[in-house]
Amino acid sequence: MQQIHKMLDCHLNISMTYFVLDEREDGGSYQIITEVVRRSDSVGGTFRFRDGRDVPLKSIIDIQLEA
């Protein structure tokens, strides 16, 4: 988490894999977003990306720095 906070100042792209629950059925799907993190909300437990998407911290499976 601290490394992500450091990356926020550098405006670097990260690739994040996270799980999205299916609202109609059991299960869900894995989504991958490659974007610049705009901010993190430790109280709300989310990352907000430049494109406006919010990803809950508890849903994150993997984070990688894009070169």
N, C-alpha and C positions, 0 to 999 in steps of 0.2 A: 504494500500500500504506500509506503514512504517513497519507493522508487517511482510510482505513478505520480505522486505529488511533485517530484522533481521534474518529471517529463512534462507536466502541465506548463511550466515556464518555458520549455524549449519548443513547444508546439510540434511535437513529433507524432507521426502516425503510429498507432498501435493496432494490432490485430487481436480481437477478443472473441473467444468462443463462449457462448452462454446458452442456457436452456430456457425455452419458452414453453410454458404449459399450454395445452390445448384446452380452451374454455368449454368445448362441447363434449369432449370425450376424455377418457383416461389417456395419459401419456403427454406427448408434446414433441418438440423438435429442437435440434441444435441449430443455432444461428451463428454466423460469423460476421463481425463488423470490422472494417479496417478504416479508421478515421482518426482524427485528432480529438483527444479528450478536452472538452472545454472546461469542465470543473468536476470535482467530486464532492459529494454531500455525505459526510460520515454520519450525520444525524439521521438523514432520510435513507441512507444506505444505497446510494445510486451513483453511477457515473453518467454525466451528461456529455454527449458528443456534439461536435460542431454542427452536425446536421439536425440537431434537436432531439435525437433519440436518447432515452434514459434506459440504462441497464442496471437492474438490481445487483448489488454485490453478491448476494446469496446465490444468484443464478450463474455466476461466472465459473467456467470450467478451466479456461486457459487464457493467458495473456502473453503476447509476444511483441517485441519492439520491431517495427518495420524499418529496414535499411533504406 
